[in-house]
């Protein structure tokens, strides 16, 4: 049983968040939260919120057939950062020219699985 959470259309470039996702992939959920808490990056806050949401999904007994999973027993199996749509803006330049500005977005996906399922 996997517990999933996503943040679609996050207003940050996927390239800036991917190293943080690599940092937490394969770690226990509580350990991953501790790692992200002390990272100075803005993307760490976004990834931390998605991870907290996935942990909340795992702890909801209504959603999990009456079971509640401990974050210390959950492993981050998927931490995926995909590129989202790009906002295109124009910046005026000299002699009437225009340069394009690309404001990129990202889709952040985190999936957790209980440790018992990882060993099987």
C-alpha positions as CSV (number, residue, x, y, z in Angstrom):
1,X,0.0,0.0,0.0
2,X,1.5,3.3,-1.1
3,X,0.6,6.7,0.2
4,X,0.9,9.5,-2.4
5,X,0.8,13.3,-2.3
6,X,1.4,15.8,-5.1
7,X,1.9,19.6,-5.5
8,X,1.0,20.5,-9.1
9,X,2.0,23.8,-10.7
10,X,4.6,24.7,-8.0
11,X,6.0,28.1,-8.9
12,X,9.7,26.9,-8.9
13,X,11.9,25.4,-11.6
14,X,12.0,21.6,-11.4
15,X,15.8,21.8,-11.8
16,X,16.0,23.6,-8.4
17,X,14.0,21.0,-6.5
18,X,15.4,17.8,-8.0
19,X,18.6,17.7,-5.9
20,X,16.5,17.9,-2.7
21,X,14.3,15.0,-4.0
22,X,17.5,13.0,-4.5
23,X,18.4,13.8,-0.9
24,X,15.3,12.3,0.6
25,X,14.6,9.4,-1.7
26,X,15.0,6.0,0.0
27,X,15.0,7.6,3.5
28,X,12.5,7.1,6.4
29,X,9.8,9.7,6.3
30,X,10.7,11.3,9.7
31,X,14.4,11.3,8.8
32,X,13.5,13.0,5.4
33,X,11.5,15.7,7.2
34,X,14.5,16.4,9.5
35,X,16.8,16.7,6.5
36,X,14.5,19.1,4.7
37,X,13.9,21.2,7.8
38,X,17.5,22.3,7.8
39,X,18.0,22.9,4.1
40,X,18.1,26.7,3.3
41,X,16.4,26.3,-0.1
42,X,12.9,27.5,-1.0
43,X,12.2,24.2,-2.7
44,X,12.9,22.3,0.5
45,X,9.8,24.0,2.0
46,X,7.6,22.9,-0.9
47,X,8.9,19.3,-0.8
48,X,8.5,19.3,3.0
49,X,4.9,20.2,2.7
50,X,4.2,17.5,0.1
51,X,6.0,15.0,2.4
52,X,3.9,16.0,5.4
53,X,0.8,15.6,3.3
54,X,1.8,12.1,2.3
55,X,2.5,11.2,6.0
56,X,-1.0,12.6,6.8
57,X,-2.5,10.4,4.2
58,X,-0.8,7.4,5.8
59,X,-2.0,8.3,9.2
60,X,-5.7,8.7,8.2
61,X,-7.5,5.6,9.4
62,X,-10.6,6.4,7.3
63,X,-8.6,6.1,4.2
64,X,-6.5,3.1,5.1
65,X,-9.1,0.5,6.2
66,X,-8.8,1.4,9.9
67,X,-5.0,1.3,10.0
68,X,-2.7,4.2,10.9
69,X,0.9,4.1,9.9
70,X,3.8,5.4,12.0
71,X,6.1,7.9,10.1
72,X,9.1,6.1,11.5
73,X,8.1,2.9,9.6
74,X,7.4,4.7,6.3
75,X,10.0,4.9,3.5
76,X,10.1,7.5,0.7
77,X,9.9,5.3,-2.3
78,X,9.2,7.9,-5.0
79,X,10.3,11.5,-4.9
80,X,9.7,12.7,-8.4
81,X,9.9,16.3,-9.8
82,X,8.5,16.8,-13.2
83,X,8.4,20.0,-15.2
84,X,5.1,21.7,-15.5
85,X,3.8,24.3,-17.9
86,X,5.9,27.4,-18.5
87,X,4.6,31.0,-18.3
88,X,6.0,33.1,-21.1
89,X,6.6,36.8,-20.4
90,X,8.3,39.5,-22.5
91,X,11.0,41.9,-21.3
92,X,11.5,45.0,-23.4
93,X,15.1,45.6,-24.6
94,X,17.0,48.3,-26.5
95,X,15.9,49.4,-30.0
96,X,12.4,48.1,-29.6
97,X,13.4,44.4,-29.3
98,X,11.9,42.0,-26.8
99,X,13.5,39.1,-24.9
100,X,11.5,36.2,-23.6
101,X,11.3,35.3,-20.0
102,X,10.4,31.7,-19.1
103,X,8.7,31.4,-15.6
104,X,8.9,27.6,-15.1
105,X,6.7,25.5,-12.9
106,X,7.1,22.0,-11.4
107,X,4.9,19.0,-10.4
108,X,6.2,17.5,-7.1
109,X,5.2,13.9,-6.3
110,X,6.1,12.0,-3.1
111,X,5.1,8.4,-2.4
112,X,5.6,6.5,0.8
113,X,5.4,2.8,1.5
114,X,5.5,0.9,4.8
115,X,8.8,-0.8,5.6
116,X,7.1,-4.2,5.9
117,X,6.2,-4.0,2.2
118,X,9.7,-3.0,1.2
119,X,11.2,-6.1,2.7
120,X,8.8,-8.5,1.0
